[in-house]
């Protein structure tokens, strides 16, 4: 199992604060972008196995996350 990145931790923390699930986030991203996103692909994005810039941008917008440098660490 890969360790989540700073971006991954920020996403999971924000979901907990909002009382929402990863499945909810996947649905919101898919509705907003028209792109496929399931929990497996989300895991790959959060652990930096996939870049998926459009999906990352949608996640930041939906969760109102700041745009920080070095988020892939």
C-alpha positions in Angstrom: 0.0 0.0 0.0 1.3 3.4 -1.0 1.4 6.3 1.4 -1.0 9.1 0.6 0.5 12.4 -0.5 0.0 15.8 1.1 -2.8 16.3 -1.4 -4.3 12.9 -0.4 -4.3 13.8 3.3 -5.8 17.2 2.6 -8.6 15.6 0.6 -9.4 12.9 3.2 -9.3 15.5 6.0 -11.6 17.8 4.2 -14.1 15.0 3.4 -14.2 14.2 7.2 -14.7 17.8 8.0 -17.6 18.0 5.6 -19.1 14.7 6.7 -18.9 13.3 3.1 -17.6 10.1 1.6 -15.1 9.3 -1.2 -18.0 7.9 -3.1 -19.8 11.3 -2.9 -16.6 13.0 -4.1 -16.4 10.6 -7.0 -20.0 11.4 -8.0 -19.4 15.1 -7.7 -16.2 15.0 -9.8 -17.9 12.8 -12.5 -20.9 15.1 -12.7 -18.8 18.2 -12.9 -16.2 17.0 -15.4 -18.0 14.2 -17.3 -14.9 12.0 -16.6 -15.0 8.6 -15.1 -13.9 8.4 -11.4 -14.3 5.5 -9.0 -12.6 4.8 -5.7 -9.8 2.8 -7.3 -8.8 5.7 -9.6 -9.3 8.2 -6.8 -6.8 6.1 -4.7 -4.3 6.3 -7.5 -4.7 10.1 -7.7 -4.4 10.5 -3.9 -1.3 8.3 -3.8 0.3 10.0 -6.8 0.2 7.0 -9.1 -1.8 9.1 -11.6 -1.6 12.8 -12.3 -5.1 13.5 -13.7 -4.8 17.3 -13.7 -8.5 17.9 -14.6 -9.8 15.7 -11.9 -7.4 17.2 -9.3 -8.6 20.7 -10.2 -12.2 19.6 -9.8 -11.4 18.0 -6.4 -9.8 21.2 -5.2 -12.8 23.2 -6.4 -15.4 20.9 -4.9 -13.6 20.7 -1.5 -12.4 24.3 -1.6 -8.8 23.3 -1.1 -5.9 25.8 -1.5 -3.6 25.6 -4.4 -0.3 24.7 -2.9 3.1 23.9 -4.3 4.7 20.5 -3.6 1.3 18.8 -3.3 2.7 15.6 -4.8 5.1 14.9 -1.9 
